[in-house]
Amino acid sequence: MDTKLTLKLDSFVIEQAKTYAKKKNTSLSQLIESYLGLLIEPKDNNDVTPLVKSLSGIINLPTNFDTKKSYKDHILKKYSK
């Protein structure tokens, strides 16, 4: 459930935050909600952010997929020219 919140902040900070949010293609409300979520999210061993948690499970990889090898191959291809 969304609830309206009124904050009193420095106008320069607000303008900078709006600019940042626009560059990140999000709203200022979502930006603040994400940040506050990071502050109150219980820390686990992996310190996974709420954004990463929301993306978990989007891609189905084969059970034998080697992420380290895949990343190494990507880096080698990217920088060997």
FENWOJO-V267900 format. One record per backbone hydrogen bond with DSSP energy under -1.0 kcal/mol. NH is the residue of the N-H (numbers start at 0). CO is the residue of the C=O. If there is no record, write none. Layout:
NH:CO ; NH:CO
This chain:
13:9 ; 14:10 ; 15:11 ; 16:12 ; 17:13 ; 18:14 ; 19:15 ; 20:16 ; 21:17 ; 22:18 ; 23:19 ; 24:21 ; 25:20 ; 30:26 ; 31:27 ; 32:28 ; 33:29 ; 34:30 ; 35:31 ; 36:32 ; 37:33 ; 38:34 ; 39:35 ; 40:36 ; 52:48 ; 53:49 ; 54:50 ; 55:51 ; 57:54 ; 64:61 ; 69:65 ; 70:66 ; 71:67 ; 72:68 ; 73:69 ; 74:70 ; 75:71 ; 76:72 ; 77:73 ; 78:74
